Amino acid sequence: MISPCPPTLPHLLPLPLPLPGIWNGAKTLAVNGKTLHISLSPPPSPCAMRLLPFSFSSSSSSSSSSSKKPKISLFLILSRVLFCTLSIPKLKNLCYRHRARALLEAQRALTDYLHSTRSLPFSHADLIASNSPFSLSAFVSQVPFPPAASPADFPRTLRRFLSYRPVNEFEFFFESIGLPPTHPAVPSRALFLSDDPPLLAAVSALVRFAFPWTRLGLLYREQPSIFSTPPAVLLARLHALEARGLRRLCVIAVCLAFPSVLDRDADAGSDVDLLLDDLKRAFVDFDLAGCAVAGTTREDDGNVDVFLRICRRIRVFYELGSPKGRMGELIGRNRRVFLELDEAALAQKLSFFIRLDMKGEQAGTFLLQHPEILDFDLENPSIAMPEYMQCIGLTKEEVASLSRRFPYVMGKNKLSNLPGSLRAMELHECFLGKIVSEGNHQYLSADFASNTASLHDRKIESDFVNDLERLKSVKKEQFVDNKVEFLLGIGFGENKSTIRAASLINSTKDQLQERFDFLLEMGIGYSMLCRMISATPKLLNQSKESLHEKVNYLCNDLNYSLQYLNVFPAFLCFDLENRIRPRYKILNWLKEHGLLKKPFAPATVLANSEKRFMINLYSVHPAAPKQWLECFSSRSNTDGSQRNLFLPRPESRANC
């Protein structure tokens, strides 16, 4: 069973690249400011199974005329229950013994209502009622069942309720195709699906072509315009895909994984045309489709999910920058990669090289040209600095110099964090040259990494463990672990600098990563940013908005380059409104009046205490401290009046 990915959430990083899907059980990979969601197919939760009194089936449809309990797609239930923020309405209006029967009768009544009263095709009505458990439970919770009602009375009560209380058909419909009932696409005022004829026409055309009903949400999530396209146009595009030699199940999977191919025509030379050329070459010319079918069981025979899994793995390469139109042969020659490896593994391998600053279009091509690297474990093996640098060919002098310049990188770490360590020391280009140009792929093997870790000084390792335990005894253990994990991820090693930084930062791992990525986007170099964090870890306690304002003030108002932060990273820690602006206002005032001949550096202006700053002002002019206290200082009493040593007259501040 495929487990699609979650939608893009507004609180994620600025440039999300979501894979299509519905599941929220996913791993998030942040690559160069982009967020990629990879489904991990989490196992069903036992508590989730008890939430709804339905039996489960892998089928997306059910017959309401059956005397059995309604069969709900397991995929559909888990996609809503496991990681959904919605809560199933409690049926407090029913005795617990009758709730399962009431839901069964409600499904039948809803099917009959949609078909007989609202004139929807019976197949559509049945699929909507069978695959919308949340909306169905919410509906049943509103029905005023008599206190002494027996199950035999349920059908009549439900029919009577529906006769004067129409349901919001859009909520049921969107949930049935795999979207939340509260999806933004649900019209705020409309109730009836018949109010949107293009939607019904497009859905009918897709279902007739054999699209699984519960997968239509994959299309709607990324390309809602598909459902306002005339059916004739949709069918023409689908048949054009078949004309390229793709079998129907493969066509459906391609559309679900790449909805853009159904949203616009494949004009010659367009992105869609280049993508389809790649897919045709892989599935038809290299018989990837035949291999996919040959590897399925009897239960999977005819299941679109088999092809959808492959297409989603292919999409990982395109999402991370692989060029369309040039990947078909590589995909076809590496069929094992797309038949056996899952999305998370592929994305992790690709992101490893992209984090080494390899371009996305080069990373996909390189890995498919050297598929043996995909079998390496690039996640868990341990490495140790500086021993790893010695083993990859750096001289003793170079290693000693790097150890002095970047002490915060030294120590043990995971191989998955190697890109951060190398970028922190500005060695990533040299390392890529050894891997790509010289073919030293063994540098990434688990055995090679473990050998370097075994050479590491055990005393340094034990000191780190002891310091970490002491820190956990002072602060909450889980918060400390998250902070250390973040620091190791950006390239810090297991050393005293990491412990010191972890003790001074006070945000969650996601917030720290978000701020780190934001500062990179502002133009600060990776190595320089790591050096800044080592010197002043508290800069990561500032919000993104605060960091943005301070960097802009430094560059635009003070006319300093970002490189000055390498000298004085603490600039980002001072309060902009209460310290930075007021002090520079008095200095600008002195400059305008010709009193300030030589400007002070930001470190001199901000790092000094109030008393020392006033001494510096006195050195400029004896009256400057009084002017500072009366007109520019941010210090004030609780009632808002100015507080200073000289207690100036009320009109003195107005004359400033």
C-alpha positions in Angstrom: 0.0 0.0 0.0 1.4 3.3 -1.0 1.6 6.1 1.5 1.4 9.5 -0.2 3.0 12.5 1.2 1.5 15.4 3.2 0.5 18.8 1.7 2.7 21.8 2.0 2.2 23.5 5.3 2.4 27.3 5.6 4.9 27.2 8.5 7.6 25.3 6.5 10.5 26.9 4.7 10.0 29.4 1.9 10.5 27.1 -1.0 8.6 23.8 -0.4 8.8 21.0 -2.8 6.2 18.5 -1.7 5.7 15.2 -3.4 2.0 14.5 -4.2 0.0 12.7 -1.6 -2.1 12.7 1.5 -0.3 10.9 4.3 1.2 13.0 7.1 3.5 10.2 8.1 6.5 11.4 6.4 10.1 12.4 6.8 11.0 15.9 6.0 14.4 16.6 4.3 15.5 20.2 4.1 17.9 20.7 1.2 19.4 24.2 0.5 16.4 26.0 1.9 13.9 23.6 0.3 11.7 21.2 2.1 11.1 17.7 0.6 8.5 15.4 2.1 9.1 11.7 1.7 6.5 9.2 2.8 7.6 6.5 5.1 4.5 4.3 5.1 4.0 4.2 8.9 2.4 1.1 10.3 -1.3 1.3 11.4 -1.8 2.6 14.9 -3.8 0.2 17.1 -5.6 3.1 18.8 -6.5 4.5 15.4 -8.1 1.2 14.5 -10.5 1.6 17.4 -11.7 5.1 16.5 -14.2 4.1 13.9 -16.4 1.0 14.1 -15.8 0.1 10.4 -14.1 -3.0 8.9 -11.2 -2.2 6.7 -10.5 -3.2 3.1 -8.0 -2.3 0.5 -10.8 -1.7 -1.9 -11.8 1.9 -2.6 -15.4 1.0 -3.1 -18.2 -0.8 -1.4 -21.7 -1.8 -1.9 -24.3 -0.2 0.3 -26.8 -2.9 -0.4 -24.6 -5.5 1.3 -25.6 -6.7 4.7 -22.0 -6.6 5.9 -20.4 -3.7 7.7 -19.2 -1.0 5.2 -15.7 -1.5 4.0 -13.5 1.6 4.2 -10.2 1.9 2.5 -7.4 1.3 5.0 -5.3 3.8 3.1 -8.1 6.3 3.5 -8.6 5.8 7.2 -4.9 5.9 8.1 -4.3 9.0 5.9 -6.7 10.9 8.1 -6.3 9.2 11.5 -2.6 8.6 12.1 -1.4 12.1 11.8 -4.5 14.2 11.3 -5.3 17.2 13.5 -9.0 16.5 13.1 -10.8 14.7 15.9 -13.6 12.3 15.2 -16.9 13.7 16.6 -18.1 11.7 19.6 -21.5 10.1 19.2 -22.9 11.2 22.5 -26.4 11.1 21.1 -26.3 7.3 20.9 -25.8 4.4 23.2 -22.4 2.9 22.6 -23.9 -0.4 21.7 -25.7 1.1 18.8 -23.1 3.4 17.3 -21.7 0.9 14.8 -25.1 0.1 13.5 -26.0 3.8 13.3 -22.9 4.6 11.2 -23.8 1.6 8.9 -27.3 2.9 8.5 -26.1 6.5 8.0 -23.8 5.3 5.2 -26.7 3.6 3.5 -29.0 6.6 4.0 -26.4 9.0 2.7 -25.9 6.8 -0.4 -29.6 6.8 -1.1 -29.9 10.5 -0.4 -27.1 11.4 -2.9 -28.4 9.0 -5.5 -32.2 9.4 -5.2 -32.6 12.9 -4.0 -29.5 14.7 -5.3 -29.4 12.6 -8.6 -25.7 11.6 -8.4 -24.8 8.4 -10.2 -25.1 5.5 -7.8 -21.4 4.6 -8.1 -20.4 8.1 -7.1 -22.9 8.3 -4.2 -21.7 4.9 -2.9 -18.0 5.9 -3.1 -18.6 9.2 -1.4 -20.5 7.7 1.5 -18.1 4.7 1.8 -14.9 6.8 2.0 -15.8 9.8 4.2 -15.8 8.4 7.8 -15.1 11.8 9.5 -17.9 13.6 7.8 -20.2 10.7 8.3 -19.5 10.6 12.1 -20.0 14.4 12.2 -23.3 13.9 10.5 -24.5 11.2 12.8 -23.5 13.2 15.8 -26.1 15.9 14.8 -29.0 13.5 14.3 -31.6 13.8 17.2 -32.1 10.1 17.8 -34.9 9.4 20.4 -33.6 8.3 23.7 -35.3 5.0 23.5 -34.6 4.4 19.8 -33.8 0.9 18.7 -31.6 0.1 15.7 -34.7 -0.7 13.7 -35.7 3.0 14.0 -32.4 4.4 12.6 -33.2 4.3 8.9 -36.5 6.2 9.4 -34.8 8.8 11.7 -32.0 9.4 9.3 -34.2 9.7 6.3 -36.4 12.2 8.1 -33.4 14.2 9.2 -32.0 14.3 5.6 -35.3 15.5 4.3 -35.1 18.8 6.1 -31.4 19.1 6.8 -29.3 18.9 3.6 -25.7 17.9 4.1 -22.6 19.7 2.7 -21.9 17.4 -0.1 -18.5 19.0 -0.8 -17.2 18.0 2.6 -18.1 14.4 2.0 -16.7 14.5 -1.5 -13.3 16.0 -0.7 -12.8 13.6 2.2 -13.7 10.7 0.0 -11.0 11.5 -2.6 -8.4 11.9 0.1 -8.5 15.6 1.2 -9.5 16.8 4.7 -13.1 17.8 5.0 -12.0 21.3 5.9 -9.8 21.6 2.8 -9.6 25.3 1.6 -11.2 24.1 -1.7 -14.5 23.3 0.1 -16.8 26.2 -0.9 -17.9 28.3 2.1 -21.5 28.7 1.0 -22.2 26.0 -1.6 -23.8 22.7 -0.4 -24.5 20.7 -3.5 -22.1 19.1 -5.9 -24.6 19.8 -8.7 -23.6 23.5 -8.3 -20.2 22.6 -9.8 -21.0 20.7 -13.0 -17.4 20.9 -14.4 -16.1 19.2 -11.2 -18.6 16.3 -11.5 -17.9 15.9 -15.2 -14.1 15.8 -14.7 -14.4 13.3 -11.9 -16.7 11.1 -14.0 -14.2 11.1 -16.9 -11.3 10.2 -14.6 -13.2 7.4 -12.9 -14.3 5.9 -16.2 -10.7 5.9 -17.3 -10.0 3.7 -14.1 -8.5 6.3 -11.8 -9.0 5.1 -8.2 -11.6 7.3 -6.5 -9.6 7.7 -3.3 -6.5 8.8 -5.2 -8.2 11.7 -7.0 -7.1 13.9 -4.1 -3.5 13.6 -5.3 -4.5 15.4 -8.5 -6.7 18.0 -6.7 -4.0 18.9 -4.2 -1.4 19.9 -6.8 -3.5 20.9 -9.8 -7.1 21.8 -8.9 -7.6 23.2 -12.4 -7.7 19.6 -13.7 -11.2 19.4 -12.2 -12.4 22.4 -14.2 -11.1 21.0 -17.5 -13.6 19.6 -20.0 -13.8 15.8 -20.0 -13.0 15.7 -23.7 -9.7 17.5 -23.2 -8.8 15.2 -20.2 -9.5 12.1 -22.2 -7.6 13.4 -25.2 -4.5 14.0 -23.0 -4.9 10.5 -21.4 -5.2 8.8 -24.8 -2.2 10.8 -26.0 -0.2 9.2 -23.1 -1.4 5.8 -24.1 -0.3 6.5 -27.7 3.2 6.9 -26.5 3.2 3.2 -25.6 2.4 3.4 -21.9 -0.1 0.9 -20.6 -3.2 2.3 -18.9 -2.2 1.5 -15.3 1.1 3.3 -16.0 -0.7 6.3 -17.5 -2.8 6.6 -14.3 0.3 6.3 -12.1 2.2 8.9 -14.1 -0.8 11.4 -13.8 -1.0 10.8 -10.1 2.7 11.3 -9.5 3.0 14.2 -12.1 -0.4 15.9 -12.2 1.1 18.6 -14.6 0.9 16.1 -17.5 -2.9 16.1 -17.1 -3.1 19.9 -16.6 -1.6 21.0 -19.9 -0.8 19.7 -23.3 2.6 18.2 -24.1 3.8 20.7 -26.6 7.0 19.8 -28.4 10.0 20.7 -26.3 8.0 21.7 -23.2 8.7 20.4 -19.7 5.8 18.0 -20.0 7.0 16.7 -23.3 10.5 16.2 -22.0 9.2 14.4 -18.9 7.0 12.1 -20.9 10.0 11.3 -23.2 12.0 10.2 -20.2 9.1 8.1 -18.8 8.5 6.5 -22.2 12.1 5.6 -22.6 12.2 4.1 -19.2 8.9 2.3 -19.0 8.6 1.2 -22.7 12.1 1.2 -24.3 13.8 -0.4 -21.3 10.7 -2.3 -20.2 10.6 -0.9 -16.7 6.8 -1.5 -16.8 7.3 -5.2 -17.6 9.8 -5.5 -14.7 7.3 -3.9 -12.4 4.5 -6.3 -13.3 6.9 -9.3 -13.2 7.8 -8.5 -9.6 4.2 -8.2 -8.3 2.2 -10.8 -6.5 -1.2 -11.9 -7.6 -2.8 -9.5 -5.1 -0.9 -6.6 -6.7 -1.8 -7.6 -10.2 -3.7 -4.7 -11.8 -2.9 -2.4 -8.9 -2.0 1.1 -9.9 0.0 1.5 -6.7 2.7 -0.7 -8.1 3.4 1.9 -10.9 2.7 4.8 -8.6 5.5 3.7 -6.2 8.0 3.7 -9.2 6.8 7.1 -10.5 7.1 8.7 -7.1 10.7 7.4 -6.8 11.4 8.9 -10.2 9.9 12.2 -9.1 12.3 12.4 -6.2 15.1 13.0 -8.8 13.2 15.7 -10.6 12.2 17.5 -7.4 15.9 17.7 -6.4 16.9 19.2 -9.8 17.6 16.4 -12.3 17.0 17.7 -15.8 13.9 16.5 -17.7 14.6 15.0 -21.1 18.0 13.5 -20.1 17.1 11.0 -17.4 15.2 8.4 -19.4 18.1 6.1 -20.3 19.7 6.4 -16.9 16.4 5.4 -15.3 15.9 2.6 -17.7 19.4 1.2 -17.1 19.0 1.3 -13.3 15.6 -0.4 -13.0 16.6 -2.0 -9.7 17.0 1.4 -8.1 13.3 2.3 -8.8 12.0 -1.2 -8.1 13.7 -1.8 -4.8 14.7 1.4 -3.1 12.2 3.6 -1.4 11.7 7.3 -1.7 13.3 8.1 1.6 16.5 6.3 0.8 16.7 7.9 -2.7 16.1 11.4 -1.3 18.6 10.9 1.5 21.3 9.9 -0.9 20.6 12.8 -3.3 20.3 15.3 -0.5 23.7 14.1 0.8 25.5 15.3 -2.4 23.3 18.4 -2.7 24.3 19.4 0.8 27.9 19.1 -0.4 27.0 21.9 -2.8 26.7 19.6 -5.8 24.1 21.0 -8.2 20.8 19.1 -8.3 21.0 18.2 -12.0 24.5 16.7 -11.4 23.6 14.8 -8.3 20.9 12.7 -9.9 23.0 11.9 -13.0 26.0 11.1 -10.8 24.2 8.6 -8.6 22.6 6.8 -11.5 25.9 6.6 -13.3 27.4 5.1 -10.1 24.5 3.1 -8.6 26.7 1.3 -6.2 26.8 4.4 -4.0 23.0 3.9 -3.5 23.9 0.8 -1.5 26.1 2.7 0.9 24.7 3.6 4.3 25.2 7.4 4.3 23.2 7.9 7.5 24.4 5.9 10.5 28.2 5.1 10.4 30.4 7.3 12.7 33.3 9.4 11.5 35.8 11.4 13.5 37.7 14.6 12.8 40.5 15.2 12.2 41.2 11.5 11.6 38.9 11.4 8.6 40.8 14.3 6.9 44.0 12.4 7.3 42.5 9.3 5.7 41.2 11.1 2.6 44.7 12.3 1.8 45.3 15.7 3.5 48.8 16.3 4.8 49.6 16.6 8.5 50.2 20.3 8.1 46.9 20.8 6.5 45.1 18.8 9.1 46.8 20.7 11.9 45.9 24.0 10.4 42.3 23.0 10.0 42.1 21.8 13.6 43.4 25.2 14.8 41.0 27.2 12.6 37.9 25.1 13.2 38.1 23.5 16.6 34.3 23.3 16.8 34.2 20.8 13.9 36.6 18.3 15.6 35.3 15.2 17.2 33.0 12.4 16.3 29.9 12.7 14.2 27.6 10.7 11.9 28.5 10.2 8.2 25.1 11.9 7.3 26.5 15.1 8.8 29.8 15.0 6.8 28.5 17.6 4.3 28.0 20.1 7.1 31.4 19.4 8.6 33.2 19.8 5.2 31.3 23.0 4.3 32.1 24.4 7.8 35.8 23.9 6.9 35.4 24.9 3.2 36.6 21.5 2.1 33.4 20.4 0.3 34.7 21.2 -3.2 38.0 19.4 -2.6 36.1 16.4 -1.3 33.7 16.4 -4.2 36.7 16.4 -6.5 38.1 13.3 -4.9 34.7 11.5 -5.1 33.5 12.6 -8.6 36.7 13.2 -10.5 39.1 10.7 -8.9 36.4 8.1 -8.2 37.3 7.5 -4.5 33.8 6.3 -3.7 35.2 4.2 -0.9 35.5 7.4 1.2 31.7 7.0 1.7 31.6 3.4 2.7 30.7 2.4 6.2 34.0 0.5 6.7 36.1 3.5 5.8 34.1 5.7 8.1 34.3 3.3 11.0 38.1 3.0 10.6 38.5 6.7 11.0 36.2 6.7 14.1 38.3 3.9 15.7 41.3 6.1 15.5 39.7 8.9 17.6 41.0 9.8 21.0 38.8 7.9 23.5 39.4 10.6 26.2 37.9 13.3 24.1 34.9 11.2 23.5 34.4 10.4 27.1 34.8 14.1 28.1 32.0 15.0 25.7 29.7 12.3 27.1 30.4 13.5 30.6 29.8 17.1 29.7 26.6 16.2 28.0 25.3 14.3 31.0 26.1 17.3 33.2 24.2 19.6 30.8 21.2 17.2 30.8 21.1 17.2 34.6 20.6 21.0 34.5 18.3 21.3 31.5 15.6 19.0 30.1 17.2 16.0 28.4 15.0 15.9 25.2 15.7 19.6 24.6 19.4 19.2 25.0 19.4 16.2 22.6 17.6 18.2 20.0 20.0 21.1 20.2 23.0 18.8 20.0 21.5 17.0 17.1 21.0 20.3 15.3 24.6 21.4 16.0 26.0 18.1 14.8 23.9 18.4 11.7 25.4 21.7 10.6 28.9 20.4 11.0 29.9 20.7 14.7 31.6 17.7 16.2 31.3 16.2 19.7 33.5 18.6 21.6 33.3 21.3 24.3 32.3 24.0 21.8 29.2 22.0 21.0 28.3 21.6 24.6 28.8 25.3 25.2 26.6 26.3 22.3 23.9 23.8 23.3 23.8 25.4 26.8 23.2 28.9 25.3 20.6 28.3 22.6 17.0 28.1 23.7 14.8 27.2 20.7 13.6 23.9 19.2 15.5 22.1 16.5 13.2 23.1 13.8 13.3 26.8 14.8 17.1 26.7 14.9 17.3 25.1 11.5 14.9 27.6 10.1 17.0 30.5 11.4 20.2 28.9 10.2 18.8 28.5 6.7 17.4 32.0 6.7 20.8 33.5 7.5 22.3 31.5 4.6 19.6 32.9 2.4 20.6 36.4 3.5 24.0 35.8 2.0 26.2 34.7 4.9 28.6 32.0 3.9 28.2 28.5 5.5 31.6 28.4 7.0 31.4 32.0 8.3 27.9 31.3 9.8 29.3 28.2 11.7 32.1 30.3 13.0 29.7 33.0 14.1 27.5 30.4 16.0 30.6 29.0 17.7 31.6 32.4 18.9 28.1 33.7 19.7 25.5 30.9 19.9 22.8 33.2 21.2 22.4 34.8 17.8 20.2 31.7 17.0 17.8 32.7 19.8 16.6 35.7 17.6 13.5 35.4 15.5 13.8 35.4 11.7 12.1 38.9 11.6 14.6 40.3 14.1 17.5 38.8 12.3 16.3 40.3 9.0 15.9 43.8 10.5 19.3 43.7 12.1 21.1 42.5 9.0 19.3 45.2 6.9 20.2 47.9 9.4 23.9 46.8 9.4 24.1 46.7 5.6 21.8 49.6 4.6 21.9 52.1 7.4 25.4 51.5 8.7 26.9 50.6 5.3 28.8 47.6 6.6 29.1 44.4 4.6 28.0 41.0 5.9 31.7 40.1 6.4 31.7 42.4 9.5 29.5 39.8 11.3 32.5 37.5 11.1 34.3 40.0 13.3 31.4 41.0 15.5 28.6 38.3 15.4 27.2 39.6 18.7 25.7 42.5 16.7 22.7 40.2 16.0 22.1 39.7 19.7 21.6 43.4 20.7 18.1 44.9 20.8 17.5 46.9 17.7 15.0 49.4 19.1 16.4 49.8 22.6 20.1 49.7 22.0 21.3 49.8 18.4 19.1 52.6 17.0 19.3 54.9 20.0 23.1 54.8 20.2 23.5 55.4 16.5 21.0 58.2 16.6 23.1 60.2 19.1 26.2 59.4 17.0 24.5 60.6 13.8 23.4 63.8 15.7 26.9 64.4 16.8 28.2 63.9 13.3 25.6 66.2 11.8 26.7 68.9 14.2 30.4 68.4 13.2 31.4 67.0 16.6 32.1 63.4 15.7 35.3 63.4 13.6 36.1 59.6 13.7 33.3 57.0 13.6 33.1 54.3 16.2 33.0 50.6 15.1 29.8 48.8 16.0 31.6 46.6 18.5 32.7 49.8 20.3 29.2 51.3 20.1 27.2 48.3 21.2 29.4 46.0 23.3 30.2 48.6 25.9 28.0 49.2 28.9 25.9 52.3 29.3 28.5 53.9 31.6 31.3 53.2 29.2 29.3 54.4 26.2 28.7 57.7 28.0 32.4 58.0 28.7 33.0 57.6 25.0 30.4 60.3 24.3 32.1 62.6 26.8 35.4 62.2 24.9 33.6 63.6 21.9 32.0 66.5 23.7 31.4 67.1 27.4 27.8 67.9 26.9 27.1 64.7 24.8 26.2 62.5 27.8 23.5 65.0 28.9 22.1 65.1 25.4 22.1 61.4 25.2 20.1 61.0 28.5 17.6 63.7 27.6 16.9 63.0 24.0 18.1 59.6 22.8 18.4 57.1 25.6 15.7 54.4 25.6 15.7 54.2 29.4 12.3 55.3 30.8 10.3 55.0 34.0 7.3 52.8 34.2 4.9 55.7 33.6 6.8 56.5 30.3 8.7 59.5 31.5 12.4 59.9 30.8 14.7 58.7 33.6 18.2 60.2 33.7 20.8 61.4 36.1 20.1 65.1 35.5 16.3 65.1 35.8 15.8 67.6 32.8 13.0 70.1 32.6 9.9 68.8 30.7 10.5 71.2 27.8 14.1 70.1 27.3 13.2 66.9 25.5 10.9 68.8 23.1 13.8 71.0 22.1 16.0 68.0 21.1 
